[in-house]
Amino acid sequence: MGWLAFDILVSLGLVAVSSRMGYLGVHVTLHPPDEAAKPKLKRQFIILAFLVCALTVVQGIRIGISQNELITTIKNNPPKVEVTNNIPPATVITDTTKLENAQLKERAFLLAAQIRKLSGEERNEEMEMMSRDIIALMTGILANGSESEKQEYKNRSSREHSEMSKRYVQKYRDSYMADAKSVRESLLKKLPPGSRYGGLVWAYDGAFGEENLDKVATDLESLAKMLPDT
């Protein structure tokens, strides 16, 4: 029997024993037993209480083992987002309206790849910070520190997450935003009226981090795919 099945059985056992204790408590309250029945009920309560304690201890041990396994996994195999590093650096095209369709499509796909690379870098850094927070929660300062130390860690972690997100938003705005808006506008002008849409224009300002960067990249790719080569 696997550990998952064992953990489920322990949880079900706790539910069953606790339910039985609750039922006996209500039954005794509503129907007070006579003197002859009290020893039997007392033995039942003692046995049930022992089972609850034993199952709780077993469950606690299993949770501790699972946490240690998770921490070991995180330490030995920190989550990584693969980022392709052979994408050319950002270049700004001042007038994309003069590009031929094939050139504009090529520019849109390249720009989308550059934005996805930036999004992947942000996601990778975010995952590393989350891994650090998980370790702190299970075995570090959030598990063993004083209340003031825990609060200080939470404040610092929140500040670092916020600053990291702002830093990547600024990177996008400095290197890609103007070009992305220009390429998108040029693509829309070349598409038939029925294919034009403006629903994602808000995402091009770069707010909300990697989620919106992925939306921008997907939007550029979708528009480029709709544009014929000639």
C-alpha positions as CSV (number, residue, x, y, z in Angstrom):
1,M,0.0,0.0,0.0
2,G,1.4,3.4,-1.0
3,W,1.9,6.2,1.4
4,L,-0.9,8.2,-0.1
5,A,-3.4,5.4,0.5
6,F,-2.0,5.1,4.1
7,D,-2.5,8.8,4.7
8,I,-6.0,8.6,3.4
9,L,-6.8,5.7,5.7
10,V,-5.4,7.6,8.7
11,S,-7.5,10.6,7.9
12,L,-10.6,8.5,7.5
13,G,-9.8,6.7,10.8
14,L,-9.6,10.0,12.6
15,V,-13.0,11.1,11.1
16,A,-14.6,7.8,12.1
17,V,-13.2,7.8,15.7
18,S,-14.0,11.5,16.2
19,S,-17.5,11.0,14.9
20,R,-18.1,8.0,17.2
21,M,-16.9,10.1,20.2
22,G,-19.2,12.9,19.2
23,Y,-22.1,10.5,18.9
24,L,-21.5,8.9,22.3
25,G,-21.2,12.4,23.9
26,V,-24.5,13.5,22.5
27,H,-26.1,10.1,23.3
28,V,-25.0,10.3,26.9
29,T,-26.2,13.9,27.3
30,L,-29.6,13.1,25.9
31,H,-30.0,9.7,27.5
32,P,-28.0,9.5,30.8
33,P,-26.9,5.9,31.4
34,D,-27.7,3.9,34.5
35,E,-24.9,2.8,36.8
36,A,-24.5,-0.6,35.2
37,A,-23.8,0.9,31.8
38,K,-21.3,3.6,32.9
39,P,-18.2,1.3,33.1
40,K,-18.8,0.1,29.5
41,L,-19.2,3.7,28.2
42,K,-16.1,4.8,30.2
43,R,-14.1,2.1,28.5
44,Q,-15.4,3.1,25.1
45,F,-14.4,6.7,25.7
46,I,-10.9,5.7,26.9
47,I,-10.3,3.5,23.8
48,L,-11.6,6.1,21.4
49,A,-9.5,8.8,23.1
50,F,-6.4,6.6,22.8
51,L,-7.2,5.9,19.1
52,V,-7.6,9.6,18.4
53,C,-4.2,10.4,20.0
54,A,-2.5,7.5,18.2
55,L,-3.9,8.5,14.8
56,T,-3.1,12.2,15.4
57,V,0.5,11.3,16.2
58,V,0.8,9.1,13.2
59,Q,-0.6,11.8,11.0
60,G,1.7,14.4,12.5
61,I,4.7,12.1,11.8
62,R,3.6,11.6,8.2
63,I,3.1,15.4,7.7
64,G,6.6,16.0,9.1
65,I,8.1,13.4,6.8
66,S,6.3,14.8,3.8
67,Q,7.5,18.4,4.6
68,N,11.1,17.2,5.0
69,E,10.9,15.4,1.6
70,L,9.5,18.5,0.0
71,I,12.2,20.7,1.5
72,T,14.9,18.3,0.4
73,T,13.4,18.2,-3.2
74,I,13.3,22.0,-3.3
75,K,16.9,22.4,-2.0
76,N,18.2,19.7,-4.4
77,N,16.1,20.6,-7.4
78,P,15.1,24.3,-7.2
79,P,12.3,25.1,-9.7
80,K,13.6,26.7,-12.9
81,V,12.0,28.2,-15.9
82,E,14.1,27.5,-19.0
83,V,14.9,30.7,-20.7
84,T,16.3,30.8,-24.2
85,N,19.4,33.0,-24.3
86,N,20.1,33.1,-28.0
87,I,17.4,35.7,-28.8
88,P,18.8,38.9,-30.3
89,P,18.7,42.0,-28.1
90,A,15.9,44.5,-28.3
91,T,15.9,46.9,-31.2
92,V,13.5,49.8,-31.7
93,I,11.9,50.3,-35.1
94,T,10.8,54.0,-35.4
95,D,8.4,53.5,-38.3
96,T,7.1,50.0,-38.7
97,T,4.4,51.2,-41.2
98,K,7.1,51.1,-44.0
99,L,7.8,47.4,-43.5
100,E,6.5,44.9,-46.0
101,N,4.2,42.2,-44.7
102,A,6.8,39.5,-44.4
103,Q,9.2,41.9,-42.6
104,L,6.5,43.0,-40.3
105,K,5.6,39.5,-39.4
106,E,9.2,38.6,-38.8
107,R,9.6,41.6,-36.6
108,A,6.4,40.7,-34.6
109,F,7.6,37.1,-34.0
110,L,11.0,38.2,-32.9
111,L,9.6,40.9,-30.6
112,A,7.2,38.3,-29.1
113,A,10.2,36.0,-28.5
114,Q,12.1,38.7,-26.7
115,I,9.1,39.6,-24.5
116,R,8.6,35.9,-23.6
117,K,12.3,35.7,-22.7
118,L,11.8,38.6,-20.3
119,S,8.6,37.0,-18.9
120,G,10.5,33.7,-18.3
121,E,13.3,35.5,-16.5
122,E,10.7,37.2,-14.2
123,R,8.9,33.9,-13.6
124,N,12.2,32.1,-12.8
125,E,13.1,34.8,-10.2
126,E,9.6,34.6,-8.7
127,M,9.9,30.8,-8.4
128,E,13.2,31.1,-6.6
129,M,11.8,33.6,-4.2
130,M,8.8,31.4,-3.5
131,S,11.0,28.4,-2.9
132,R,12.9,30.5,-0.3
133,D,9.6,31.4,1.4
134,I,8.5,27.8,1.5
135,I,11.7,26.7,3.2
136,A,11.3,29.6,5.7
137,L,7.7,28.6,6.4
138,M,8.6,24.9,7.1
139,T,12.0,25.0,8.8
140,G,13.2,28.5,8.9
141,I,12.4,31.8,10.6
142,L,8.6,31.5,9.9
143,A,8.5,28.2,11.7
144,N,10.9,28.9,14.6
145,G,11.3,32.6,14.9
146,S,9.7,35.1,17.3
147,E,6.6,37.0,16.3
148,S,8.7,40.1,15.5
149,E,11.1,38.1,13.4
150,K,8.3,36.5,11.5
151,Q,6.6,39.8,10.8
152,E,10.0,41.3,9.7
153,Y,10.5,38.4,7.3
154,K,7.0,38.7,5.8
155,N,7.4,42.5,5.3
156,R,10.8,42.1,3.7
157,S,9.6,39.2,1.5
158,S,6.5,41.2,0.4
159,R,8.7,44.2,-0.4
160,E,11.2,42.1,-2.4
161,H,8.4,40.5,-4.5
162,S,6.9,43.9,-5.2
163,E,10.3,45.5,-6.1
164,M,11.1,42.5,-8.4
165,S,7.8,42.9,-10.3
166,K,8.3,46.6,-10.7
167,R,11.8,46.1,-12.0
168,Y,10.6,43.8,-14.8
169,V,7.7,46.1,-15.7
170,Q,10.2,48.9,-16.1
171,K,12.5,46.6,-18.2
172,Y,9.6,45.9,-20.5
173,R,8.7,49.6,-20.8
174,D,12.2,50.7,-21.4
175,S,13.1,48.1,-24.0
176,Y,9.9,46.8,-25.7
177,M,6.7,48.7,-25.0
178,A,7.1,51.4,-27.7
179,D,8.1,48.9,-30.3
180,A,5.4,46.4,-29.3
181,K,2.7,49.1,-29.6
182,S,4.1,50.3,-33.0
183,V,4.2,46.8,-34.4
184,R,0.7,46.0,-33.2
185,E,-0.7,49.2,-34.7
186,S,1.0,48.4,-38.0
187,L,-0.3,44.8,-38.0
188,L,-3.9,46.0,-37.3
189,K,-3.7,48.6,-40.2
190,K,-2.7,45.9,-42.7
191,L,-5.4,43.4,-41.6
192,P,-8.9,43.4,-43.1
193,P,-11.4,45.4,-41.0
194,G,-13.1,42.2,-39.8
195,S,-9.9,40.9,-38.3
196,R,-9.0,43.9,-36.3
197,Y,-9.6,44.0,-32.6
198,G,-8.5,46.2,-29.7
199,G,-9.3,44.1,-26.6
200,L,-5.8,43.5,-25.4
201,V,-4.4,47.1,-25.9
202,W,-4.4,47.6,-22.1
203,A,-1.9,44.8,-21.6
204,Y,0.7,46.6,-23.7
205,D,1.4,49.0,-20.8
206,G,3.2,46.1,-19.1
207,A,1.4,46.3,-15.7
208,F,0.9,43.1,-13.6
209,G,4.2,41.5,-14.6
210,E,4.8,38.3,-16.5
211,E,1.1,37.4,-17.0
212,N,0.6,40.5,-19.1
213,L,3.9,40.1,-20.9
214,D,2.8,36.6,-22.0
215,K,-0.5,38.2,-23.2
216,V,1.4,40.8,-25.3
217,A,3.6,38.1,-26.9
218,T,0.6,35.9,-27.7
219,D,-1.3,38.9,-29.2
220,L,1.6,39.9,-31.4
221,E,2.0,36.3,-32.6
222,S,-1.8,35.9,-33.3
223,L,-1.9,39.1,-35.3
224,A,1.2,38.2,-37.3
225,K,-0.2,34.8,-38.2
226,M,-3.3,36.4,-39.6
227,L,-1.3,38.7,-41.9
228,P,-0.5,37.3,-45.3
229,D,3.1,37.4,-46.4
230,T,2.3,39.7,-49.4
